[in-house]
Amino acid sequence: MKTLLTGGTVVSMDPAVGDLERGDVLIEDGVIVEVAANIDAPDAEVIDATDRIVMPGFVDNHRHSWQTAFRGVGADWTFPEWALAMHRTVKPHYQPEDVYAGTLLGRLEALHSGVTTMLDWYHVAQSHAHEDAAVAALRDAPGRSIFCLGAGWGTAAPVDADIRRVRSDLAGEGLVTMALGLRGPDDTGMDTVARELKLAAELGLRTSLHVEASGTVADLHEHGLLRDTTTFVHANGISDEELRMLADADASLSISPDVELKMGFGSPVTGRALAAGLRPTLSIDDVPSVGGDMFSTMRTAFAVQRGLDGGLRSRDLLEFATVDAARSCGLDTRTGSITPGKDADIILLRTDDLTVFPVTDPVATVVSAGHPGLVDTVLVAGRVVKRDGVLLGVDLPALRTRLLESRNRIAAVAGVPLDGTWRPRPESE
């Protein structure tokens, strides 16, 4: 099967391919085979990309989609309040069907806003049925997804059997793959981290670790536990020397600027990471607190760092959210840029929308003024999953009803209000 995207403004994110003011992209059997100013492919299905920016889909390498049902309730929360609300108050009442509904709607939301690849950082840690529900939801969403299985907070119980079980289930999967969510030395001790890294290497899994305090990375470095297959999330509190340790180890860094600023983590480390030799990547984190689209995430990261030192350029942000993030997931040979030989994970953004018209500089426009309403068409591995602004093959009314029922049931049994007055009070207060 051949598909020809024709007449669009191509932003390839591949220096060897470059950008084309007017270009075509030819796809065959889900793979990009040619990018040029004009391509003759009379036997291809044609998608008219006139008045569209054609670019790689976004890659979000850190999102907790099981929380989707409680979207927006934590906009005013600090991090301790969020942890109390989501992990200690509502999570114990989640049933597998609640995990499924939140994960599916969360993944569809991301896809709708142009996120073709998403790492779903799962830390519900209730039962095998809960894990299986999350995997089933990712399979039912037509995006490229990575199920990052973590043990959850506050537990040091071994996870080896769970990881092996899910890894066996996902062996050979095309669009849904797996990663291991590390708990970190502060939660479980250095021996546990070493064991989990060994397990991940044995199973061919990348790992992801939330880190905040200075000293953690240095301790991992001292014990020889920094890996080029680990993505460190947030890292606001670590030192410049520790950032250089991550760079020397060729590790990855994921920044969630909206959550970090609102919850009190401190300034995102974007500029410090670059100075240390790291290419940061971007992620949403959780939608109870922030919006779920990469456009606003890029804009926050851009504005904050420009305000600090003026050092970033708009193309940097687009690289963070596409090719750099794909590399952090170990998928840079498959996605993240419009490159012949890679899978066709591509989005088409409207340039005739009044919020961006006229588009003089497409990269600057996407970063400074882009929004989900521009996402007209989405392809994942060459398959059109959104066309003319509408997700295909998705019964959204039924899914909306299902998610509302899930939210209302959990809120009722947890005893939390849904009228905007919910303010969790950590014991420290």
VENQUIHU-V416325 format. One record per residue. N is the residue number from 1. SS is DSSP state (@ for helix, = for strand, . for the rest). PHI is phi in radians with two decimals (* if undefined). OMEGA is omega in degrees with one decimal (999 if undefined). Layout:
n,ss,phi,omega
N,SS,PHI,OMEGA
N,SS,PHI,OMEGA
This chain:
n,ss,phi,omega
1,.,*,178.7
2,=,-2.06,175.3
3,=,-2.29,178.8
4,=,-2.07,171.4
5,=,-1.57,-169.6
6,=,-2.22,170.4
7,=,1.45,-179.6
8,=,-1.66,171.3
9,=,-1.56,-172.4
10,=,-1.58,172.4
11,=,-1.95,-167.2
12,.,-1.40,-172.1
13,.,1.10,175.0
14,.,-2.12,-178.1
15,.,-1.00,-179.8
16,.,-1.25,179.3
17,.,-1.60,-179.6
18,.,1.37,177.0
19,=,-1.92,-179.4
20,=,-2.15,177.8
21,=,-1.06,173.3
22,=,-2.42,-175.1
23,=,-2.60,178.7
24,=,-2.13,175.1
25,=,-2.28,179.6
26,=,-1.81,-178.1
27,=,-2.10,177.1
28,=,-2.33,-178.9
29,.,0.91,174.7
30,.,1.46,-175.7
31,=,-2.01,175.9
32,=,-1.23,-179.2
33,=,-1.98,-179.5
34,=,-2.78,172.6
35,=,-2.31,-176.3
36,=,-2.77,179.3
37,.,-1.09,178.1
38,.,-2.54,179.5
39,.,-2.18,177.8
40,.,-1.71,-179.8
41,.,-2.47,-173.8
42,.,-1.12,-178.1
43,.,-1.69,-176.9
44,.,-1.70,167.9
45,=,-1.21,-175.0
46,=,-1.80,170.8
47,=,-1.98,-177.6
48,=,-1.30,-179.3
49,.,-1.80,176.3
50,.,-1.02,-176.9
51,.,1.05,177.8
52,=,-2.35,166.3
53,=,-1.55,178.2
54,=,-1.83,-174.7
55,=,-2.55,176.8
56,=,-1.15,175.7
57,.,-1.14,178.8
58,=,-1.25,176.2
59,=,-2.14,177.7
60,=,-1.83,-173.2
61,=,-1.78,179.0
62,=,-3.00,177.0
63,=,-2.60,178.7
64,.,-1.78,-169.7
65,@,-1.33,178.4
66,@,-1.08,-177.1
67,@,-1.57,-171.3
68,@,-1.01,-177.1
69,@,-1.07,-177.7
70,@,-1.84,179.2
71,.,-0.94,171.2
72,.,1.46,-174.4
73,.,-1.25,-175.9
74,.,-1.84,-177.5
75,.,-1.03,-177.7
76,.,-1.78,-173.5
77,.,-1.48,165.4
78,.,-1.44,178.8
79,@,-1.09,177.6
80,@,-1.04,178.4
81,@,-1.18,177.4
82,@,-1.07,-178.5
83,@,-1.07,178.4
84,@,-1.13,-176.4
85,@,-1.19,-171.3
86,@,-1.42,-174.1
87,@,-1.65,-176.8
88,@,-1.85,-175.7
89,@,-1.76,-174.7
90,@,-1.71,-175.9
91,@,-1.01,-179.5
92,@,-1.06,-178.2
93,@,-1.73,178.9
94,.,-1.28,170.8
95,.,-1.70,178.7
96,@,-0.92,-179.3
97,@,-1.16,175.9
98,@,-1.25,176.3
99,@,-1.08,-179.8
100,@,-1.06,-176.2
101,@,-1.10,-179.6
102,@,-1.14,-179.1
103,@,-1.15,-179.1
104,@,-1.13,179.7
105,@,-1.14,178.3
106,@,-1.13,179.5
107,@,-1.23,177.9
108,@,-1.16,176.3
109,@,-1.03,179.9
110,@,-1.07,179.3
111,@,-1.09,178.9
112,@,-1.01,-178.4
113,.,-1.69,171.5
114,.,1.69,177.1
115,=,-1.51,-177.8
116,=,-1.45,176.8
117,=,-2.15,-179.2
118,=,-2.47,170.5
119,=,-1.60,-178.8
120,=,-1.67,-176.3
121,=,-1.49,-172.9
122,=,-1.60,172.8
123,.,-2.44,173.0
124,.,-1.36,171.2
125,.,0.90,179.4
126,.,-1.84,-176.9
127,.,-2.89,173.9
128,@,-1.05,-179.2
129,@,-1.11,177.0
130,@,-1.14,178.2
131,@,-1.06,-177.9
132,@,-1.12,178.2
133,@,-1.15,178.4
134,@,-1.13,178.2
135,@,-1.10,179.8
136,@,-1.07,179.2
137,@,-1.13,178.7
138,@,-1.13,176.8
139,@,-1.16,-177.2
140,@,-1.41,175.0
141,.,-1.64,-172.1
142,.,-1.44,178.5
143,.,-2.03,173.2
144,=,-1.51,-172.9
145,=,-2.29,175.7
146,=,-2.12,178.5
147,=,-1.53,-178.5
148,=,-1.69,-173.8
149,=,-1.53,175.7
150,=,-2.04,-175.2
151,.,-1.44,-176.4
152,.,1.62,-175.5
153,.,-1.48,170.9
154,.,1.33,177.5
155,.,-2.29,177.0
156,.,-1.94,-177.8
157,.,-1.11,178.1
158,.,-1.03,-179.4
159,.,-2.03,-173.4
160,@,-0.95,-176.9
161,@,-1.11,178.4
162,@,-1.09,-179.2
163,@,-1.07,-179.8
164,@,-1.10,-178.7
165,@,-1.10,-178.5
166,@,-1.21,178.5
167,@,-1.05,177.9
168,@,-1.12,-179.8
169,@,-1.17,-176.4
170,@,-1.66,180.0
171,.,-1.04,177.5
172,.,1.46,179.9
173,.,-1.13,177.0
174,.,-1.53,-174.0
175,.,-1.58,178.9
176,=,-1.96,179.4
177,=,-2.14,-170.0
178,=,-2.41,170.1
179,=,-2.42,-179.6
180,=,-2.00,177.7
181,=,-1.55,-178.9
182,=,-1.28,178.7
183,.,-1.58,175.9
184,.,1.67,-176.6
185,@,-1.18,179.7
186,@,-1.19,-178.5
187,@,-1.51,-168.3
188,@,-2.26,-178.2
189,.,1.69,-174.5
190,@,-1.17,-179.6
191,@,-1.11,179.1
192,@,-1.18,177.2
193,@,-1.04,-179.9
194,@,-1.07,180.0
195,@,-1.14,-178.3
196,@,-1.23,175.8
197,@,-1.14,177.4
198,@,-1.12,178.1
199,@,-1.09,-179.9
200,@,-1.06,179.0
201,@,-1.11,179.1
202,@,-1.06,-175.5
203,@,-1.62,179.7
204,.,1.24,-177.1
205,.,-1.87,167.8
206,=,-1.38,-177.7
207,=,-2.23,178.9
208,=,-2.41,-175.0
209,=,-2.48,171.6
210,=,-1.34,179.7
211,=,-2.49,-179.1
212,.,-2.23,-168.1
213,.,-1.35,173.3
214,.,-1.14,-180.0
215,.,1.91,-178.1
216,@,-1.11,-179.5
217,@,-1.13,178.4
218,@,-1.08,177.6
219,@,-1.12,177.8
220,@,-1.08,178.1
221,@,-1.08,-179.1
222,@,-1.07,-179.5
223,.,-1.60,178.3
224,.,1.20,-173.6
225,.,-1.99,173.4
226,.,-1.51,-174.8
227,.,-2.23,175.7
228,.,-1.36,178.6
229,.,-1.78,-178.7
230,=,-1.88,171.0
231,=,-1.81,177.8
232,=,-1.64,-173.8
233,=,-1.75,177.9
234,=,1.37,175.8
235,.,1.15,-176.7
236,.,-1.03,-173.3
237,.,-1.61,-175.4
238,.,-1.42,-174.2
239,.,-1.41,175.2
240,@,-1.07,178.3
241,@,-1.10,178.9
242,@,-1.19,175.1
243,@,-1.08,177.0
244,@,-1.17,175.3
245,@,-1.09,178.0
246,@,-1.13,179.0
247,@,-1.12,-180.0
248,@,-1.11,179.0
249,.,-1.44,-176.6
250,.,1.06,175.3
251,.,-1.34,-179.6
252,=,-1.96,-178.7
253,=,-2.33,178.5
254,=,-2.01,-178.0
255,=,-1.92,175.9
256,.,-2.06,-165.4
257,@,-1.09,-178.1
258,@,-1.15,179.2
259,@,-1.12,-176.0
260,@,-1.08,179.9
261,@,-1.26,-175.7
262,@,-1.28,-174.7
263,@,-1.57,175.8
264,.,1.59,177.9
265,.,-1.30,-173.8
266,.,1.94,-178.2
267,.,-1.17,174.0
268,.,-0.99,-172.5
269,.,-1.60,-174.3
270,@,-0.86,-176.7
271,@,-1.17,178.9
272,@,-1.13,178.4
273,@,-1.11,178.9
274,@,-1.07,179.1
275,@,-1.12,179.6
276,@,-1.48,-179.7
277,.,1.70,178.4
278,.,-1.75,169.7
279,.,-1.67,-179.4
280,.,-1.20,174.1
281,=,-2.16,-173.4
282,=,-2.15,177.7
283,.,-2.61,-176.0
284,.,-1.49,-176.7
285,=,1.52,-176.4
286,.,-2.52,-176.0
287,.,-1.53,167.7
288,.,-1.04,-175.2
289,.,-1.87,-173.0
290,.,-2.44,175.8
291,.,-1.23,-173.0
292,.,-1.80,-177.5
293,.,-2.01,-177.0
294,@,-1.34,179.5
295,@,-1.06,-178.4
296,@,-1.19,178.1
297,@,-1.13,176.8
298,@,-1.06,-175.5
299,@,-1.14,177.9
300,@,-1.12,179.9
301,@,-1.03,-179.1
302,@,-1.14,-176.0
303,@,-1.13,-178.0
304,@,-1.12,-176.9
305,@,-1.23,175.8
306,@,-1.08,177.7
307,@,-1.16,-179.4
308,@,-1.40,-174.6
309,@,-2.49,178.7
310,.,1.14,-169.9
311,.,-1.51,-175.6
312,.,-1.50,171.2
313,.,-2.13,-174.1
314,@,-1.02,179.7
315,@,-1.12,175.4
316,@,-0.97,-177.6
317,@,-1.09,179.6
318,@,-1.17,175.3
319,@,-1.16,178.7
320,@,-0.96,-171.8
321,.,-1.58,-179.7
322,.,-2.27,-171.0
323,@,-1.19,178.9
324,@,-1.18,179.0
325,@,-1.18,176.2
326,@,-1.07,178.3
327,@,-1.09,-179.7
328,@,-1.13,178.3
329,.,-1.62,-177.0
330,.,1.27,-175.3
331,.,-2.06,-174.2
332,.,-1.23,173.8
333,.,-1.48,-176.7
334,.,-2.00,-173.0
335,.,-2.67,177.3
336,.,1.79,177.0
337,.,-2.69,176.0
338,.,-1.59,-174.1
339,.,-2.23,175.2
340,.,-0.94,-177.1
341,.,1.78,177.0
342,.,-1.56,174.4
343,=,-1.11,-177.6
344,.,-1.49,171.2
345,.,-1.69,-166.2
346,=,-2.36,173.9
347,=,-2.16,176.0
348,=,-1.99,-178.4
349,=,-1.90,-179.0
350,=,-1.19,173.7
351,.,-1.87,179.6
352,.,-1.67,176.7
353,.,-1.21,-175.1
354,.,-1.10,-179.5
355,.,-1.32,-179.6
356,.,-2.26,-176.7
357,.,-1.33,-3.1
358,.,-1.52,-180.0
359,.,-1.55,178.1
360,.,-1.62,177.6
361,.,-2.07,-173.7
362,@,-1.10,-179.2
363,@,-1.15,179.2
364,@,-1.08,-179.9
365,@,-1.15,179.7
366,@,-1.04,-175.5
367,@,-1.33,-173.6
368,@,-1.57,-174.1
369,@,-2.38,-177.7
370,.,-1.17,177.5
371,.,-2.79,-175.8
372,@,-1.02,-179.8
373,@,-1.13,178.1
374,@,-1.44,-172.9
375,=,-1.32,-175.2
376,=,-1.54,-174.5
377,=,-2.42,178.1
378,=,-2.31,174.1
379,=,-2.08,174.4
380,=,-2.17,-175.5
381,.,0.90,176.3
382,.,1.46,179.9
383,=,-1.56,177.1
384,=,-1.33,-179.6
385,=,-1.93,172.8
386,=,-2.50,-178.9
387,=,-2.41,179.8
388,.,0.93,175.8
389,.,1.43,-174.6
390,=,-2.18,173.3
391,=,-1.15,-175.9
392,.,-1.68,174.4
393,.,1.19,-177.4
394,.,-2.16,177.3
395,.,-1.58,-175.3
396,@,-1.11,177.7
397,@,-0.99,179.7
398,@,-1.18,-179.7
399,@,-1.21,176.7
400,@,-1.08,178.5
401,@,-1.04,-179.0
402,@,-1.11,-179.2
403,@,-1.22,177.6
404,@,-1.10,177.9
405,@,-1.10,177.9
406,@,-1.10,-179.7
407,@,-1.03,-175.6
408,@,-1.15,179.4
409,@,-1.15,-179.1
410,@,-1.09,-179.5
411,@,-1.06,-178.5
412,@,-1.15,-176.9
413,@,-1.29,178.4
414,@,-1.47,178.7
415,.,1.25,-179.8
416,.,-1.98,179.9
417,.,-1.38,176.6
418,.,-2.07,-177.2
419,.,-1.89,179.9
420,.,1.55,-177.3
421,.,-1.80,-176.3
422,.,-1.23,177.8
423,.,-2.36,-179.4
424,.,-1.06,-178.1
425,.,-2.06,177.5
426,.,-1.05,-178.1
427,.,-1.05,-178.6
428,.,-1.12,179.4
429,.,-1.48,999
